[in-house]
Amino acid sequence: MSGSAPTRYPWGDRPLGREDILTAGQVADLPGLREGTIEDYARRELLPSFKLGKHRRFIRAQVEARIADLLEDAA
């Protein structure tokens, strides 16, 4: 077999764990932004998120990749 096996999940090669699902407050701590800014970015689809009932959640790997893209675009 040549090459690496394709990833099984869009966010990586393992199922999501509790540490992979973040709240807006936890996401805000990553780049040092306010929680309201993170919520606004999610509503405007600048950050990937999903809703669980009334609560918005974020997948860490997707958010980290998007923040890196935003920082790169700003440079």
C-alpha positions, -999 to +999 in steps of 0.1 A: +000+000+000+015+034-009+008+068+006-012+075+037-047+064+043-074+091+039-086+107+071-118+092+084-133+125+097-132+160+083-114+172+114-088+145+116-082+108+121-101+102+154-136+107+168-143+140+185-136+141+222-149+165+248-118+187+244-125+191+207-159+208+211-156+244+223-179+272+235-176+307+222-158+316+255-132+289+249-128+300+213-123+336+224-094+326+246-075+312+216-068+345+198-076+367+228-108+381+214-140+389+232-168+363+233-192+386+216-167+390+187-166+352+183-204+350+183-206+377+157-180+360+135-199+327+138-232+344+129-215+360+098-200+326+090-164+339+093-159+311+118-173+276+114-198+266+141-229+246+146-259+249+169-269+224+196-304+236+205-298+273+215-261+268+221-234+275+195-204+251+195-172+250+176-148+222+165-113+231+177-094+220+146-118+239+122-116+271+143-078+269+146-074+265+108-098+294+102-081+317+126-047+309+109-063+318+076-077+351+089-043+360+104-026+351+072-050+373+052-044+402+075-006+400+071 
